[in-house]
Amino acid sequence: MVTKTLKLDISDGNWMVNVIHENNDDGKYELLHPNKEASVEVTEQMQGFDYNIIASAGTPFKLMLDDIVLAEGQTGDDGVARGKGII
């Protein structure tokens, strides 16, 4: 396992980011408002992530794992951004 830094670059809002290690994930969010940075253990096995962001409409955000951009965009007209992906 390697320890990496999960970071959310956002000006304001509320968020939850979960890294899913296995089918029996512990259910704990790695990033939970107001924290914008956390250390995560990354294995060689495929891992997933999902995020939920609520902020003012059009608020830009960038979710990164060290220097790798995992997700980038802005909240929609309803002020919500949701997504998931693979690490």
Residue, then its C-alpha position, 0 to 999 in steps of 0.5 A: m500500500v502507498t499513502k497518497t493525499l486526496k484533496l478537494d479544491i473548492s471555495d465553499g460548499n458542503w461535500m462528501v468523498n468516499v474511496i471504495h477499497e473493496n465490496n465491504d467498504d468501511g462506510k467512512y468518508e475520506l473527505l467530509h466537509p469542512n476537511k479538504e485534504a486527507s491521507v488515503e491508502v492506495t493499493e495496486q488493486m482497482q479502487g473506486f471513489d464517489y463524491n457529492i458536492i453542494a454549493s452555489a450554482g456554478t461553483p468550480f471544484k477539482l478532486m485530486l489524488d496527489d497530482i492526478v486529477l480524479a474529477e473536475g467541473q462545477t456545480g450545476d444550476d441546482g448547486v449539486a455535483r455528483g460523480k464516481g470513478i476509478i483510481 
